[in-house]
Amino acid sequence: MDRTSYRNRSASGLVVTACLIASIPAIAFAQEAAEPEENPLIANGRTVSIEYTLTLDGGEVADSNVGGDPLTYQQGTGQLLPALEAELEGLGAGQSKEVELSAEQGYGPVNEELYQKIGIDQIPEEARSVGSMLVAQAPNGQQMPVRVREVSEAEVVIDHNHPLAGKDLHFAIKVLEVE
């Protein structure tokens, strides 16, 4: 055997050995991943189902799904308020938590630049009262809810702020499932 063929055989042998060694941890890892986690905790990428009641200062219930379908979301994707997601991180199924969010952590302060005056004739007669909800259409075609803030003889002021802007939020949350 000459030196060249010996080198080629040695190199081939090393490659095969390296491939066999590299495949063993991959097989072990695949077996570990197949076993379900006993009590997964809320973390980025997890699918979470919760039951909640949202109240405002004074105890007024703003929203609740108790007795209905759970709210299911994926942690870390911005489907919930960021501050609320942060408070839920690390909880597991069956755990409950009370969460208080300031207006700034929730939907922000009321922005008066989002008030718009329009002619009263552009508002349906049945919606010409403070608090009425309407649907406005943005130039890009997106629809958004707006609220009547003021009504005068000639014009109506509509409010494009989120209905919960400027309000502190109080959540009572129960984690139903974490996947």
C-alpha angles and dihedrals in degrees: 000000000000125000094257096057091045091055092048092050093048092049091049091049091052093050093051092046091049091050092051093049092046092052095055097068090044090057092047091048092050090054092050093049092052092061111087118238111250100221110007117195128218108273136146112298095022121124109233133190118200141176114216147172119202117202132178130218107297093035099274109156107232097177141349139171096191108137091017138074116317121250106248121194141153113251115239098020098099096251090127130039107285093235091052092050089051091053092051095049111118098018121126136209112295095025123120131203139183111220126191117197124185118226089258091055091046122041097331131245122312108276111210090198086073092065114102129193116214135170114275090233089067092062121076110250093240090056097052095107132094111268097024113141121226135174117240125195120223120218089259090058096253113141121222135177117249130184129221106242103174137008127200133166094271107024148023127219112217124195119222093185118113107269089243096049112128093020130113111233127218117195128191104194134183118190108224102177141359120194 
